[in-house]
């Protein structure tokens, strides 16, 4: 008995110095950062949000079930907590509460928290399946809502003030020359102000071909002979390497990068880093580096995905046609009163493998809108009718395309089909534009859910970058993300 106790004491004494040593090494090491990357920050936001929601739900439950402990609540009434988790997960994602590019816009976040919290609490209270019945006193409902909103807003305020501190930023350096490196810096920079809410601080651009001293506030470094020593001096956590390095530079930097990697510094491809950060591929309209983003065949789960995709199309096609029939008399009446003319209009579009087909939509523009020739739709386009504005913003004008989905000309999710005249124009300006025709066009898509309506060639290039990302990474999970983001666009009337 005494021997065992003595052994445990020795083990305890051995553990304490080891923990203390690790703590001291961390505090006095060159890398003094609790770096939260993009994924870490999204998980942190969602986890704390959900914990606050669950705590508010528990407090609300105690208001009409006295002496309820936390353990008893999760053991006996776990469906209540599952329900509020599902509601919050859905509405918080739909209303963009985890978009790090917007998380620093505090008043926008407050507005979205109010909407998401109202819908979550409303569904929780008014849909009593797997949730408690309404309490006798309506004061408890009010306190439940106020507790939820105030705790979330307070937490988000603390987050916006705390996690932009240097301690929580990952220090990165970009190695490479040309537009790819600058394009990545453009993602972080808003003018000369950096968006540190993405979790990164760019401490330098290693480019021996540039003559300037800085680019958008990022210091340009040249003629570096000892990369590991520089990384130690700048306290770099990660090196982002551009694919544009020439052979001579690649051979010279390979050994240097290996030394950095052996010292525990992360080394990441710039194109992969850019895709993960932005949700689009890094391509230029010159098409020189297009091989990096070409959507090569991915055979993993290919057959299962195709079956799932077609089944989803059929379900949506049937539901879409039924919804179209429901809205048809209402839209017909509105057109009779405010914009007389045909109810539908048809256009030729380019689909799978470049084949053309006809799409049908509810008419949203005046008659003879293109009497002077084909033109891009613009923001506040004077050709759009008053009813057309509502149809476009709610995306109801797209419903008749459900028939094209049933026929197999289109899919629910995919690149939006463009008109032949614009396709020919864009193929001349964007050499790889045809690649978006490697999949069926969709009623909605990754580009449509994230980016605005295209009104010029620059917008078309940006949409192609999103489309190529979707073609490279299409999966069940990505399709669900597209559907949720599309729901967000519809509910917030963000359509054009």
Secondary structure as UniProt FT lines:
FT   HELIX           2..27
FT   HELIX           38..62
FT   TURN            63..64
FT   TURN            66..67
FT   HELIX           70..76
FT   HELIX           78..94
FT   TURN            95..98
FT   TURN            100..104
FT   HELIX           106..126
FT   TURN            129..130
FT   HELIX           138..162
FT   TURN            163..164
FT   HELIX           166..168
FT   STRAND          170..175
FT   HELIX           179..188
FT   STRAND          189..190
FT   TURN            191..192
FT   STRAND          193..194
FT   HELIX           196..198
FT   STRAND          200..206
FT   TURN            208..209
FT   STRAND          214..215
FT   TURN            216..217
FT   STRAND          218..221
FT   HELIX           227..234
FT   STRAND          238..241
FT   TURN            243..244
FT   HELIX           247..262
FT   TURN            263..264
FT   STRAND          266..269
FT   HELIX           270..278
FT   TURN            285..286
FT   TURN            288..289
FT   HELIX           290..292
FT   TURN            300..301
FT   HELIX           302..338
FT   STRAND          344..350
FT   HELIX           352..354
FT   STRAND          356..362
FT   TURN            367..372
FT   TURN            379..380
FT   TURN            382..383
FT   HELIX           386..394
FT   HELIX           396..401
FT   HELIX           402..407
FT   STRAND          411..413
FT   HELIX           420..429
FT   TURN            431..432
FT   HELIX           433..438
FT   STRAND          442..444
FT   HELIX           446..450
FT   HELIX           457..473
FT   HELIX           476..491
FT   TURN            492..493
//
